[in-house]
Amino acid sequence: MPPSIRRWLSLAFVAGVIVLELYRFIQFGQPSAVIEPSPVALDNNQFQWKDVPQQYPVLSMMALPTARPLHIPTIQYDFSWRKESKEETDKREARLKVVRENFAHAWEGYKAHAWMKDEVAPLSGGSRDTFGGWAATLVDSLDTLWIMGLKKEFMNAVSSLDKIDFSRSTGEEINVFETTIRYLGGFLSAYDLSGHAALLTKAIQLGEMLYVAFDTPNRMPNSRWRWKDAATGKPQEAAAYTIVAEIGSLSLEFTRLSQLSGDPKYFDAIQRITEQFLRYQNQTRLPGMWPVIVTPENNDFVSDNTFSLGAMSDSLYEYLPKQYMLLGGLHKEYREMYEAAIATAKQHNFFRPLNKENLDVLISGLLKVYEARVELIPEGQHLVCFAGGMIGIASQIFDLDDLSTARKLVDGCIWAYESTPAKIMPETFRLIPCKGDCVWSEAEWHKEVLNHQTGPEAIESIFILYRITGETALQDQAWNMFQAIEKHTRTDIAHASLLDVTLATPAKSDRMESFWTAETLKYFFLIFSEPNVISLDEYVLNTEAHPFKRPSPSWGWNTKGT
């Protein structure tokens, strides 16, 4: 996660050791040097994760639904009603070509300087292993290669997967959430798109590993997992404290793995987590939402008093309507949980910010809940820009009157992009909530300061809103964003993150996370693609933009043997 989240850590109530754990995960600043950790490996060359005995085995497995999937209302606009002119087609395809070329530039830089490493350093030309040392950028980019038609590069990447060994890692500790969304999601989506059996094999190998992290007395996972201890039979406990998004955002990947492998244990693992969220949703300090810190070790999902749709919480909420779709509408608790959460967020989190143009836009802020009051902290985040897309999708599939809310949230992120000298939205920024008639005050505005960095969430929601409404103005706004990002981030090697977008020419950081090729460039590519490319009525995308095939009453479950 980006460095902005450091601001959040000052709000956390947990002990210093926990703050240090969170900081290490979310820190995204520029390191002083590229550090290559030594691999940590198990001594037994014949080791297989599937052979590790469960110390707390599941006695009664929860099964995937097998009934006919329900009809879920369509998400996408009926583009057949609108015929593109030749001029419009030429403009769209020219933009598509530029996006593809930028992906190819980043990919070639990774190949030349960091092949089989997790990340390329786009300024120094070094490499980093930040997510286990299993070639994060390669795996995270597999489906992007396929979607962009780079099939030769795709096959070359697939042929290299045998070099990834999940009995070895560059770290003593594994982040289960990041490993799930980037690696497991990457393998599964590339398999769903291409059908290459090696990808499903690799997904199952990784799934067997991750499943061991759930082998605790209450079957809640250890999110910062000392994998080697688990492999050698040491008893495990669930995490004492964890970010709520980390434990609440495993459902899509584990469900899809169960669907494709035929093994229900992965779905069982995440459904047990869902039951805890459902049980405690209305018992928190802000009923309907869950706090940003929870204690899986003793099933405490209620004590913390900080609530947000942004950093440390985001994908928990994002996955509720998406899991409903992936399960064919047959698990209604996901709809119920979403609707309760969004009702609370609309009441407390969303606010109209003071802005010079007096635009009617919304931003989602942070909440602190005390005994007698709910305090809104009007801090915007790039991460929470996903919310417009989430609400847009849910408005369609659940037939909710929330599309105008989704549009205002998307417009808020577009406004934030257009309001900085670099024309790139800051990662975090303070705002002033409107009161009454929202009269502009230059003096009040300058009391707050913008921060830095950018990511995929804004273009994600703009893409989704475009696919819902068919409005070509959204493509133009996306292109303006892309041009600003490309201008400031491109290096001779790849693309770099930025240190301060309050400057007309921001300084670069020697970091390119895998989400650049997995998410950001993919969403820019998709908004300029034909609307049937990764249709939202056929695929559900995980929080790392990996598309999984959806079931439907017409073509069934898209599972093993179907």
Long-range contacts (C-beta under 8 A, 24 or more apart in sequence): 1-25, 1-26, 1-28, 1-311, 1-383, 2-26, 2-28, 2-382, 2-383, 2-427, 2-453, 2-455, 2-497, 3-27, 3-28, 3-29, 3-427, 3-452, 3-453, 4-311, 4-381, 4-382, 4-383, 4-426, 4-427, 4-428, 4-451, 4-452, 4-453, 5-311, 5-312, 5-383, 7-379, 7-428, 7-451, 8-292, 8-306, 8-311, 8-312, 8-366, 11-306, 11-366, 11-368, 12-292, 12-293, 12-306, 13-293, 13-304, 13-305, 13-306, 14-241, 14-293, 18-240, 18-241, 21-224, 21-241, 22-243, 22-312, 25-175, 25-224, 25-243, 26-311, 26-312, 28-453, 28-497, 28-511, 28-513, 29-509, 30-499, 30-509, 30-510, 30-511, 31-510, 34-121, 34-124, 34-126, 34-127, 34-128, 34-510, 35-128, 36-127, 36-128, 36-129, 36-170, 37-129, 37-133, 37-170, 37-171, 38-170, 39-133, 39-168, 39-169, 39-170, 40-168, 40-169, 40-170, 40-171, 40-172, 40-228, 41-165, 41-167, 41-168, 41-169, 42-167, 42-168, 42-228, 42-231, 42-232, 44-167, 47-167, 47-231, 48-208, 49-166, 49-167, 49-205, 49-208, 49-209, 49-211, 49-212, 49-231, 50-208, 52-212, 52-230, 52-231, 52-233, 53-233, 54-212, 54-215, 55-215, 55-233, 55-235, 55-236, 56-215, 56-216, 56-217, 56-219, 58-219, 58-265, 58-268, 61-264, 61-265, 61-268, 62-264, 62-267, 62-268, 62-271, 62-272, 63-264, 63-267, 63-268, 64-255, 64-258, 64-259, 64-264, 64-267, 64-327, 64-559, 65-327, 65-328, 65-330, 65-331, 67-328, 67-330, 68-328, 68-553, 69-328, 69-329, 69-330, 69-551, 69-552, 69-553, 69-556, 69-557, 70-328, 70-329, 70-330, 70-553, 71-329, 71-553, 72-324, 72-325, 72-328, 72-329, 72-397, 72-552, 73-396, 73-397, 73-399, 74-396, 74-537, 75-393, 75-396, 75-397, 75-467, 75-468, 75-536, 75-537, 76-467, 76-468, 76-531, 76-535, 76-536, 76-537, 77-467, 77-468, 77-469, 77-470, 77-531, 78-470, 79-470, 79-531, 81-470, 82-470, 88-472, 92-475, 92-528, 93-528, 95-475, 95-479, 95-482, 95-528, 96-525, 96-528, 96-529, 98-482, 98-486, 99-482, 99-521, 99-524, 99-525, 99-528, 100-148, 100-150, 100-525, 102-486, 102-490, 102-495, 102-521, 103-144, 103-148, 103-517, 103-521, 103-525, 104-150, 105-490, 105-494, 105-495, 106-494, 106-495, 106-512, 106-516, 106-517, 106-521, 107-141, 107-145, 107-150, 107-153, 107-517, 109-491, 109-493, 109-494, 110-137, 110-138, 110-141, 110-494, 110-517, 112-493, 113-493, 115-160, 116-160, 116-163, 118-514, 119-511, 119-512, 119-513, 119-514, 120-493, 120-494, 120-512, 121-493, 121-510, 121-511, 121-512, 122-491, 122-493, 122-494, 122-495, 122-496, 122-508, 122-510, 122-511, 122-512, 123-491, 123-493, 123-496, 123-508, 123-509, 123-510, 124-510, 125-493, 126-510, 129-170, 129-171, 130-513, 131-175, 131-178, 131-179, 131-182, 131-183, 131-514, 132-169, 132-170, 132-171, 132-174, 132-179, 132-183, 133-168, 133-169, 133-170, 133-171, 134-164, 134-166, 134-169, 134-183, 135-160, 135-163, 135-164, 136-182, 136-183, 136-514, 137-512, 137-514, 137-517, 139-164, 139-182, 139-183, 139-186, 139-187, 139-514, 140-182, 140-183, 140-186, 140-514, 140-515, 140-517, 140-518, 140-544, 141-186, 141-514, 141-517, 141-518, 142-186, 142-187, 142-189, 142-190, 142-199, 143-186, 143-189, 143-190, 143-193, 143-518, 143-522, 143-546, 143-547, 144-517, 144-518, 144-521, 144-522, 144-525, 146-190, 146-193, 146-194, 147-193, 147-522, 147-525, 147-526, 147-529, 147-533, 147-534, 148-525, 154-190, 154-194, 158-190, 158-196, 158-198, 158-199, 161-198, 161-199, 161-202, 164-202, 166-205, 166-206, 166-209, 167-231, 169-227, 172-226, 172-228, 173-224, 173-225, 173-226, 173-227, 174-213, 174-224, 174-225, 174-227, 175-223, 175-224, 175-225, 175-246, 176-210, 176-213, 176-221, 176-222, 176-223, 176-224, 176-225, 176-246, 176-250, 177-223, 177-243, 177-245, 177-246, 177-247, 177-249, 177-250, 179-206, 179-210, 180-210, 180-249, 180-250, 180-253, 180-254, 181-249, 181-253, 181-315, 181-542, 181-543, 181-544, 181-546, 182-514, 182-518, 182-544, 184-210, 184-253, 184-254, 184-257, 185-252, 185-253, 185-542, 185-544, 185-546, 186-518, 186-544, 186-546, 188-253, 188-256, 188-257, 188-260, 188-546, 188-548, 189-542, 189-546, 189-547, 189-548, 191-260, 192-256, 192-260, 192-539, 192-547, 192-548, 192-549, 192-558, 193-547, 200-260, 200-261, 203-257, 203-260, 203-261, 204-257, 204-261, 204-263, 207-254, 207-257, 207-261, 207-266, 210-254, 211-265, 211-266, 211-269, 214-269, 218-296, 218-297, 218-299, 219-269, 219-272, 220-247, 220-272, 220-273, 220-276, 220-296, 220-297, 220-299, 221-247, 221-250, 221-269, 221-273, 221-296, 223-247, 223-296, 237-297, 238-296, 238-297, 239-295, 239-296, 239-297, 240-295, 240-297, 241-293, 241-294, 241-295, 242-293, 242-294, 242-295, 242-296, 243-292, 243-293, 243-312, 243-313, 244-290, 244-291, 244-292, 244-293, 244-294, 244-301, 244-312, 244-313, 244-316, 245-312, 245-313, 245-314, 245-315, 245-316, 247-273, 247-294, 247-296, 248-273, 248-277, 248-290, 248-315, 248-316, 248-319, 249-315, 249-316, 249-318, 249-319, 249-543, 251-319, 251-323, 252-319, 252-322, 252-323, 252-326, 252-540, 252-542, 252-548, 253-542, 255-323, 255-326, 255-327, 256-326, 256-548, 259-326, 259-557, 259-558, 259-559, 259-560, 260-559, 260-560, 261-560, 262-559, 262-560, 262-561, 274-323, 274-333, 274-334, 276-301, 277-301, 277-316, 277-337, 278-333, 278-336, 278-337, 281-337, 281-340, 281-341, 282-340, 285-369, 286-344, 286-348, 286-367, 286-369, 286-374, 287-340, 287-344, 288-340, 288-341, 288-343, 288-344, 288-345, 289-341, 289-344, 289-345, 290-316, 290-341, 305-368, 305-369, 305-370, 306-366, 306-367, 306-368, 306-369, 307-348, 307-349, 307-366, 307-367, 307-368, 307-369, 308-349, 308-364, 308-365, 308-366, 308-367, 308-384, 309-345, 309-349, 309-364, 309-384, 309-387, 310-364, 310-366, 310-381, 310-383, 310-384, 311-381, 311-383, 311-384, 314-383, 314-384, 314-386, 314-387, 314-543, 315-386, 315-543, 317-341, 317-342, 317-345, 317-387, 317-390, 318-386, 318-390, 318-543, 319-542, 319-543, 321-390, 321-393, 321-394, 321-397, 321-398, 322-393, 322-540, 322-541, 322-542, 324-397, 325-397, 325-540, 325-550, 326-540, 326-548, 326-550, 326-551, 327-551, 328-551, 328-552, 328-557, 335-398, 338-394, 338-398, 339-398, 339-400, 342-391, 342-394, 342-402, 345-387, 346-405, 348-374, 348-376, 349-376, 350-405, 350-409, 351-376, 351-378, 351-431, 351-433, 351-434, 352-433, 352-434, 352-438, 353-378, 353-380, 353-412, 353-431, 353-432, 353-433, 353-434, 354-431, 354-432, 354-433, 354-434, 354-438, 354-440, 354-441, 354-444, 354-445, 355-415, 355-419, 355-440, 356-440, 356-445, 357-415, 358-438, 358-440, 359-411, 359-415, 360-408, 360-411, 361-408, 361-409, 361-411, 361-412, 361-415, 362-405, 362-408, 362-409, 362-411, 362-412, 363-409, 363-412, 363-416, 363-431, 364-409, 365-431, 365-433, 376-433, 378-430, 378-431, 378-432, 378-433, 379-428, 379-429, 379-430, 379-431, 380-412, 380-416, 380-426, 380-428, 380-429, 380-430, 380-431, 381-427, 381-428, 382-413, 382-416, 382-425, 382-426, 382-427, 382-428, 382-453, 382-454, 382-455, 382-457, 382-458, 383-427, 383-455, 383-457, 384-457, 385-409, 385-410, 385-413, 385-425, 385-457, 385-458, 385-460, 385-461, 386-457, 386-460, 386-461, 386-543, 387-461, 388-412, 388-413, 388-461, 388-464, 388-465, 389-460, 389-461, 389-463, 389-464, 389-465, 390-461, 392-461, 392-464, 392-465, 392-468, 393-464, 393-468, 393-536, 396-468, 403-468, 406-461, 406-465, 407-465, 409-461, 410-458, 410-461, 410-462, 410-465, 413-457, 413-458, 413-461, 413-462, 414-458, 414-462, 414-477, 414-481, 416-458, 417-458, 417-480, 417-481, 417-484, 418-480, 420-450, 420-501, 420-502, 421-501, 421-502, 421-503, 421-504, 422-484, 422-488, 422-498, 422-501, 422-502, 422-503, 422-504, 422-505, 422-506, 423-480, 423-481, 423-484, 424-454, 424-481, 424-484, 424-485, 424-488, 424-498, 424-501, 424-506, 425-454, 425-458, 425-501, 426-450, 426-451, 426-452, 426-453, 426-454, 426-501, 426-502, 427-451, 427-452, 427-453, 427-454, 427-455, 449-502, 450-501, 450-502, 451-500, 452-498, 452-499, 452-500, 452-501, 452-502, 452-506, 453-497, 453-498, 453-499, 453-501, 454-485, 454-497, 454-498, 454-501, 455-515, 455-519, 455-520, 456-515, 456-516, 456-519, 456-520, 456-523, 456-545, 459-520, 459-523, 459-524, 459-527, 460-519, 460-523, 460-545, 462-523, 462-527, 463-523, 463-526, 463-527, 464-536, 466-527, 467-531, 467-535, 467-536, 468-536, 470-531, 474-527, 475-527, 475-528, 478-524, 478-527, 478-528, 479-528, 482-524, 485-520, 515-544, 515-545, 518-544, 518-545, 518-546, 519-544, 519-545
